Each structure stands twice: as structure tokens, then as C-alpha cells.
Amino acid sequence: MSETTYTAVVTTTGEGRNGGRAVSSDGALDLKFAIPKELGGNGGATNPEQLLAAGWSSCFMGAVRIAAAQRKVKLADLAVVADVTLHHDEANFWLSAALHLELTGVDQETADALAAAAHQTCPYSKALGGSIEVTVDATVA
């Protein structure tokens, strides 16, 4: 099997998370950053934590779908809610995350198994799971 690769290229200018702008090389992404009001900023634009949550939740959903297909599990409704939290004290900043899988049409045991399998295969989970505190749970509606 041959390797398939993709490299996303995004350039951020200005003041980064405090009024900066990020643009992808293909032009599909073009956004401004703002410090959230909760951290004393003006808000009104995105921030790195939201971008990480968006990327991780979408990637995790794909991993759930792969895990379900491998197990021949038919999924009905499916959502992934990613909570990415920026923590800080006087000297340090760090992240934590929680991934909440919400689905219908399966039992709780299957939902838990799909969440665990997705966390093992999702590239975001692989990259971040050992470096930050991450919790993963599943809820069947």
C-alpha cells in the first residue's frame, strides 16, 4: 500500500491570537483571531482553541465512522463535541480536552467501543493524547 500525504499550509500574521489573521495557501481559510472575552479580550473572532476543537472533532468523527464500518455497525445520528480548554497560572499555559461522542441507533457498550477505537486511530488523538489531559466519552440518545 502506498502512502498518501497532505500538507496544510497556513500563514498567520499580525499579533497572532490577539488580532492576527490566518490564511491558507489555497485561500479556503481566511480568518481573524481575537482573545476571548473570558480571557479579557474583545472576542468577536475565532481563537486557536476553537480551531483545535473544530479540527479534532471533525477528524474524530471520521475515525468513528471508520470504526463503525470495520465493525459493520450502522450509525444513525452522530455528533462529536470537542471541549478544548486553555489553562494558565502565573507562569504557564497548557491545554486539556474532552471529546464527547453523541450517537443514536446503538447500545452504550457499542458507543463506548466506537469512541475508544476512534481515539486510538484519530491523528489528532494520537498527536495530542499523550501530551495533554484528554477524556473521551460516549452518550447514546
C-alpha positions in Angstrom: 0.0 0.0 0.0 1.4 3.4 -0.9 1.4 6.3 1.5 -0.9 9.2 0.8 0.1 12.6 2.3 -1.4 16.0 2.5 0.1 19.1 4.0 -2.0 22.1 5.0 -0.1 25.4 4.8 -1.5 28.3 6.8 0.3 31.6 7.4 -0.6 33.7 10.5 0.4 37.4 10.5 -0.2 40.3 12.8 -0.4 39.7 16.5 -1.3 36.0 16.4 -4.2 35.2 18.8 -4.6 39.0 19.6 -5.9 40.4 16.3 -3.9 38.4 13.9 -5.0 36.8 10.6 -4.6 33.3 9.3 -4.8 32.4 5.6 -4.4 29.0 4.0 -2.3 28.6 0.9 -5.4 27.6 -1.1 -7.5 30.5 0.1 -10.1 28.3 1.6 -9.3 29.5 5.1 -9.1 33.2 5.9 -9.9 34.3 9.4 -9.1 36.7 12.1 -8.2 35.9 15.7 -9.3 37.6 18.9 -8.7 36.9 22.6 -11.9 35.6 24.0 -13.9 37.8 26.4 -13.5 35.2 29.0 -9.7 35.9 29.0 -10.1 39.7 29.0 -10.1 40.2 25.2 -12.6 41.7 22.9 -13.9 38.4 21.4 -15.7 38.7 18.1 -13.3 36.4 16.2 -12.0 32.9 16.5 -9.2 31.6 18.6 -6.7 28.8 18.5 -8.7 26.6 20.9 -11.8 26.8 18.7 -9.7 25.9 15.7 -8.2 22.9 17.5 -11.7 21.8 18.7 -13.1 22.1 15.2 -10.2 20.1 13.6 -10.2 17.4 16.3 -14.0 16.9 16.4 -14.2 16.6 12.6 -11.2 14.2 12.5 -12.6 12.2 15.4 -15.9 11.8 13.6 -14.2 10.4 10.6 -12.4 7.9 12.9 -15.7 6.9 14.5 -17.2 6.3 11.0 -14.2 4.1 10.1 -14.5 2.1 13.4 -18.2 1.6 12.8 -17.6 0.4 9.2 -15.0 -2.0 10.4 -17.5 -3.5 12.9 -20.4 -3.3 10.4 -22.3 -1.0 12.8 -24.8 1.2 11.1 -24.9 4.7 12.5 -27.9 7.0 12.6 -27.3 10.4 14.0 -23.8 11.2 15.0 -22.1 14.3 16.6 -18.7 15.0 18.2 -18.4 17.8 20.7 -14.8 18.8 21.5 -14.1 20.9 24.5 -10.6 22.4 24.4 -9.6 24.3 27.5 -6.8 26.8 27.8 -5.5 26.8 31.4 -3.0 29.2 32.8 -1.4 30.3 36.1 1.2 33.0 36.8 3.9 31.2 34.8 2.5 28.6 32.4 -0.2 27.9 29.8 -1.5 24.4 29.0 -4.4 22.7 27.3 -6.8 19.9 28.2 -9.6 18.4 26.1 -12.7 16.4 26.3 -14.3 14.6 23.3 -18.0 13.8 23.6 -19.4 11.3 21.1 -23.2 11.6 20.8 -25.0 9.0 18.7 -28.2 7.1 18.2 -29.0 3.6 16.9 -26.5 1.7 19.0 -26.3 0.5 22.6 -24.0 2.1 25.2 -21.4 -0.7 25.0 -21.1 -0.3 21.2 -20.9 3.5 21.6 -18.1 3.2 24.2 -16.2 0.8 21.9 -16.5 3.1 18.9 -15.3 6.1 21.0 -12.3 4.1 22.3 -11.4 2.8 18.8 -11.7 6.3 17.3 -9.4 7.7 19.9 -6.8 5.1 19.1 -6.9 5.9 15.3 -7.7 9.6 15.0 -4.5 11.5 14.1 -5.4 14.4 16.4 -5.8 12.0 19.3 -2.6 10.3 18.5 -0.7 13.6 18.3 -2.2 15.1 21.5 -3.4 12.3 23.6 -0.1 11.7 25.3 0.8 15.3 25.7 -2.4 16.8 27.3 -5.1 15.5 29.5 -7.9 14.1 27.3 -11.1 12.5 28.3 -13.4 10.6 25.8 -17.0 9.6 26.5 -20.0 8.5 24.5 -23.7 9.2 25.0 -26.5 7.3 23.3 -29.7 9.3 22.8 
